[in-house]
Amino acid sequence: GENVEQHPSTLSVQEGDSAVIKCTYSDSASNYFPWYKQELGKGPQLIIDIRSNVGEKKDQRIAVTLNKTAKHFSLHITETQPEDSAVYFCAALFPLRDYKLSFGAGTTVTVRA
Amino acid sequence: SQTIHQWPATLVQPVGSPLSLECTVEGTSNPNLYWYRQAAGRGLQLLFYSVGIGQISSEVPQNLSASRPQDRQFILSSKKLLLSDSGFYLCAWTGNERETQYFGPGTRLLVL
């Protein structure tokens, strides 16, 4: 299958706190997992990605972890700021299906000042 | 560097009218190209993708069609729009590694 499940659907955090979004995938052949941030009225922008040969990747306040055995991966945003408010999408690549990406349903993150 | 353009940015069309949305990519050659639709407050639905000129794969049966007349041009069309065609249409491309998809700014379509 090509399902990607994403939780939670909405997340409200106090400025300065951390935010965590979790995704699971069903196809063990998936080997690439990008995360996108979409601001209102704009196209999704890639913020971080991870490949299956790595368990964790960090870029400043953003980190992604991958557990291939359990088929789940997570986005961690530390020291959240108001500009982190957006919709976040996880995705998984299916190399055996023409390299198509399957997206989660999205998480609306609101950072309260 | 590579850039992706979509136009128009916003479009209001009556039911039954035709549609043509255009997407072009600069700074790369032989990209994979994708059309997605996003309903309000919803996720991304893949509509079409293309791995080369004249090669179009459709993901879901619908009122829309796609064409790729040039290497870096992807067009989404309809002969007669339906109310349900309203949404935010996104074009994306990947490079030779065929992993990371980069999205355009989108076209917001409202069918009345």
Interface residues (C-beta under 8 A of the other chain):
Chain A: Y32 P34 Y36 G41 K42 G43 P44 Q45 L46 D49 F89 A91 L93 D98 Y99 K100 L101 F103 G104 A105 G106
Chain B: N32 R42 G43 L44 L46 Y49 V51 S57 L90 T94 R98 E99 T100 Q101 Y102 F103 G104 P105 G106 R108
